[in-house]
Amino acid sequence: MSVNVNDKIRRLSAGRRRKIEARAKELIAEEMTLRELRKARKLTQVRMARKLGITQDGVSRLEKRSDLLLSTLQKTVQAMGGNLSLVAEFPDRAPVVLSGLTEDPPVGKHAGRKRSVA
């Protein structure tokens, strides 16, 4: 016989249900879309557009994209006042914070120099 999740939840004590609901809210709050994050930071698309140097329509399109360059995501998060960090998670070890992926490339001796055509 199959078990319905709602039946299982009803059988829990009120205290246990409250704990589960509170944890569920925490988990939901940890995951947001860029749009939800912008709204949570109380920023408008117009204000974000000004900070990013793009149009309001550009912000709208950016928020709808499912595949962004890391540099674009980093700039967007920084425009909201935050910092972007990437974490790799594996089943057999603790999470690893990845470095060097979202930082600007180092400015070297030849950075920005264009070769002239002879």
Contacts in CASP RR format, 6 or more apart in sequence:
PFRMAT RR
TARGET T0000
AUTHOR 0000-0000-0000
METHOD contacts of the structure
MODEL  1
MSVNVNDKIRRLSAGRRRKIEARAKELIAEEMTLRELRKARKLTQVRMAR
KLGITQDGVSRLEKRSDLLLSTLQKTVQAMGGNLSLVAEFPDRAPVVLSG
LTEDPPVGKHAGRKRSVA
9 17 0 8 1.000
9 20 0 8 1.000
12 20 0 8 1.000
32 40 0 8 1.000
33 63 0 8 1.000
34 62 0 8 1.000
34 63 0 8 1.000
34 76 0 8 1.000
35 63 0 8 1.000
37 77 0 8 1.000
37 80 0 8 1.000
38 45 0 8 1.000
38 48 0 8 1.000
38 59 0 8 1.000
38 63 0 8 1.000
38 80 0 8 1.000
41 80 0 8 1.000
41 81 0 8 1.000
43 80 0 8 1.000
45 56 0 8 1.000
45 59 0 8 1.000
45 60 0 8 1.000
45 63 0 8 1.000
46 56 0 8 1.000
48 59 0 8 1.000
48 76 0 8 1.000
48 79 0 8 1.000
48 80 0 8 1.000
49 55 0 8 1.000
49 56 0 8 1.000
49 58 0 8 1.000
49 59 0 8 1.000
51 79 0 8 1.000
52 59 0 8 1.000
52 75 0 8 1.000
52 76 0 8 1.000
52 79 0 8 1.000
54 62 0 8 1.000
62 68 0 8 1.000
62 72 0 8 1.000
62 76 0 8 1.000
68 76 0 8 1.000
70 84 0 8 1.000
70 86 0 8 1.000
70 101 0 8 1.000
70 102 0 8 1.000
71 102 0 8 1.000
73 84 0 8 1.000
73 102 0 8 1.000
74 84 0 8 1.000
74 102 0 8 1.000
77 83 0 8 1.000
77 84 0 8 1.000
78 84 0 8 1.000
84 102 0 8 1.000
85 97 0 8 1.000
85 98 0 8 1.000
85 102 0 8 1.000
86 97 0 8 1.000
86 98 0 8 1.000
86 101 0 8 1.000
86 102 0 8 1.000
87 95 0 8 1.000
87 96 0 8 1.000
87 97 0 8 1.000
87 98 0 8 1.000
88 95 0 8 1.000
88 96 0 8 1.000
88 98 0 8 1.000
89 95 0 8 1.000
89 96 0 8 1.000
90 96 0 8 1.000
105 111 0 8 1.000
END
